[in-house]
Amino acid sequence: MKARKRLLVAAVSLMAAAAAGPALALPSHWREWEYYSDATYSEYVGMWGQTCAGTVYKEGIQTPYRIQTMNYPC
């Protein structure tokens, strides 16, 4: 009987651990970038950001010409 109880406890523990899934690492900072069409940085074409909760938001297009406009610790 004890062996059956231990097996049941082990099975339930294993199922609970599997259901929880892997832990997700949250970002350390709330960041945001603005993107421009070329190296003159005169024409805004898009933005990209990520919140402390890990939510990503973006608009327009991303180019190599970017300026970080926000970088706040979470």
TORTI-642530 format. One record per residue: residue number from 1; residue in one letter; x, y, z of N, C-alpha, C in turn. Coordinates in steps of 0.001 Angstrom, whole numbers, plus 500000, padded with zeros to 6 digits. Layout:
<tortis>
TORTI resi resn     nx     ny     nz    cax    cay    caz     cx     cy     cz
TORTI  NUM    A      X      Y      Z      X      Y      Z      X      Y      Z
...
</tortis>
This chain:
<tortis>
TORTI resi resn     nx     ny     nz    cax    cay    caz     cx     cy     cz
TORTI    1    M 500817 498801 500000 500000 500000 500000 500857 501258 500000
TORTI    2    K 501954 501251 500816 502830 502419 500849 503463 502666 499483
TORTI    3    A 503861 501599 498805 504480 501733 497489 503502 502347 496498
TORTI    4    R 502252 501954 496564 501238 502493 495658 501022 503993 495936
TORTI    5    K 500995 504368 497209 500812 505771 497577 501992 506604 497097
TORTI    6    R 503208 506100 497272 504396 506823 496797 504367 506987 495285
TORTI    7    L 503955 505948 494592 503870 506012 493134 502839 507050 492703
TORTI    8    L 501710 507087 493399 500667 508063 493079 501157 509489 493333
TORTI    9    V 501821 509707 494458 502352 511040 494763 503388 511451 493722
TORTI   10    A 504257 510529 493337 505278 510822 492327 504637 511155 490982
TORTI   11    A 503607 510407 490602 502931 510641 489322 502248 512007 489310
TORTI   12    V 501575 512356 490397 500893 513647 490480 501915 514784 490448
TORTI   13    S 503023 514623 491150 504072 515646 491150 504649 515841 489764
TORTI   14    L 504876 514761 489069 505420 514832 487713 504453 515525 486767
TORTI   15    M 503164 515203 486879 502168 515847 486019 502069 517342 486320
TORTI   16    A 502153 517716 487579 502088 519134 487945 503288 519895 487394
TORTI   17    A 504453 519280 487487 505663 519932 486961 505582 520073 485447
TORTI   18    A 505070 519070 484767 504954 519123 483304 503927 520165 482878
TORTI   19    A 502844 520281 483630 501805 521250 483288 502281 522678 483488
TORTI   20    A 503166 522899 484449 503664 524245 484720 504496 524770 483563
TORTI   21    G 505201 523902 482861 506013 524305 481722 507261 525039 482154
TORTI   22    P 508070 525426 481185 509314 526130 481510 509038 527552 481973
TORTI   23    A 509865 528046 482850 509733 529424 483321 510220 530368 482227
TORTI   24    L 509494 531445 482025 509886 532427 481016 510664 533548 481682
TORTI   25    A 511758 533901 481086 512567 535004 481602 511970 536316 481087
TORTI   26    L 511687 537219 481993 511147 538517 481603 512288 539481 481334
TORTI   27    P 512048 540496 480505 513105 541466 480199 513537 542239 481439
TORTI   28    S 514753 542708 481435 515267 543490 482561 514928 544973 482422
TORTI   29    H 514562 545398 481202 514279 546812 480939 513075 546957 479998
TORTI   30    W 512372 548068 480137 511346 548459 479164 512086 549260 478114
TORTI   31    R 512095 548772 476870 512893 549405 475810 512022 549791 474630
TORTI   32    E 512460 550851 473959 511763 551285 472758 512765 551928 471798
TORTI   33    W 512588 551636 470503 513435 552200 469457 512566 552851 468403
TORTI   34    E 513076 553920 467821 512470 554548 466646 513365 554258 465454
TORTI   35    Y 512755 553964 464313 513499 553619 463094 513325 554710 462050
TORTI   36    Y 514421 554944 461304 514449 555984 460283 514859 555394 458945
TORTI   37    S 514527 556110 457868 514741 555581 456517 516202 555503 456109
TORTI   38    D 517044 556414 456633 518457 556414 456246 519298 557073 457338
TORTI   39    A 520573 557243 457055 521519 557751 458051 521325 559226 458408
TORTI   40    T 520454 559929 457695 520171 561322 458058 519199 561412 459236
TORTI   41    Y 518515 560339 459519 517535 560262 460620 516477 561359 460515
TORTI   42    S 516093 561684 459301 515106 562744 459116 513705 562209 458831
TORTI   43    E 513594 560978 458350 512275 560411 458030 511988 559198 458913
TORTI   44    Y 511067 559378 459850 510631 558307 460754 509848 557270 459961
TORTI   45    V 510193 555970 460145 509476 554931 459402 508880 553845 460299
TORTI   46    G 509207 553846 461583 508617 552829 462444 509186 552848 463848
TORTI   47    M 508648 551941 464673 509130 551821 466044 508954 550383 466501
TORTI   48    W 509687 550046 467554 509622 548718 468179 509840 548911 469661
TORTI   49    G 509054 548199 470478 509211 548300 471921 508881 546991 472614
TORTI   50    Q 509378 546860 473834 509083 545694 474661 508900 546157 476097
TORTI   51    T 507774 545747 476705 507460 546148 478066 508141 545220 479068
TORTI   52    C 508048 545578 480332 508611 544748 481401 507896 543401 481509
TORTI   53    A 506666 543333 481026 505907 542076 481043 506257 541194 479852
TORTI   54    G 507105 541708 478946 507508 540929 477784 506671 541171 476541
TORTI   55    T 505666 542034 476642 504821 542341 475493 505605 543162 474478
TORTI   56    V 505567 542729 473227 506253 543444 472142 505211 544228 471356
TORTI   57    Y 505517 545484 471056 504645 546294 470221 505496 546960 469152
TORTI   58    K 504926 547098 467960 505688 547690 466860 504739 548282 465832
TORTI   59    E 505305 549180 465012 504567 549754 463891 505554 550098 462798
TORTI   60    G 505069 550182 461587 505927 550545 460463 506958 549474 460161
TORTI   61    I 508144 549927 459758 509217 548993 459385 510440 549214 460265
TORTI   62    Q 511274 548199 460314 512534 548292 461056 513671 548384 460061
TORTI   63    T 514595 549297 460311 515757 549504 459453 517018 549478 460322
TORTI   64    P 518182 549493 459713 519418 549566 460506 519594 550918 461212
TORTI   65    Y 518790 551921 460825 518934 553276 461366 517932 553465 462493
TORTI   66    R 518395 553242 463713 517486 553322 464843 518090 554136 465975
TORTI   67    I 517194 554673 466794 517583 555418 467989 516788 554840 469148
TORTI   68    Q 517491 554503 470217 516778 554005 471394 516203 555194 472137
TORTI   69    T 514877 555206 472294 514188 556338 472909 513745 556061 474337
TORTI   70    M 513778 554792 474756 513375 554454 476112 514181 553253 476579
TORTI   71    N 514628 553302 477841 515389 552204 478430 515268 552295 479950
TORTI   72    Y 514110 551884 480460 513831 551990 481899 513966 550633 482571
TORTI   73    P 514639 550548 483692 514734 549272 484422 513357 548820 484896
TORTI   74    C 513138 547537 484852 511856 546965 485319 511868 546798 486825
</tortis>
